[in-house]
Amino acid sequence: MREGIEMKQSIDLPDELNPQYMFQTTAIKLLSQIAKGEIDAVDLAKRELASQGRDINGVWVGFGKAVELLRIS
């Protein structure tokens, strides 16, 4: 049921913010590795936020602070 709720909520979003389309251009090999748990997509997302100097909410906090807040090693 939860999946249906998330799907309904994401219908009204623009494509670039719609999680249904997030992996559309991702290579099948990477998708497979994510699905198997071989790649930690959450960790990668945190690292990307930190590389942009943003906290978990996407707010600019600076590069050093982002690394600290997101616990990137």
Secondary structure, DSSP 4 states (H G I P E B T S, - for coil): -HHHHHHHHHTTS-GGG-GGGTTTTS-HHHHHHHHTTSS-HHHHHHHHHHHTTB-TTS-B--HHHHHHHHT--
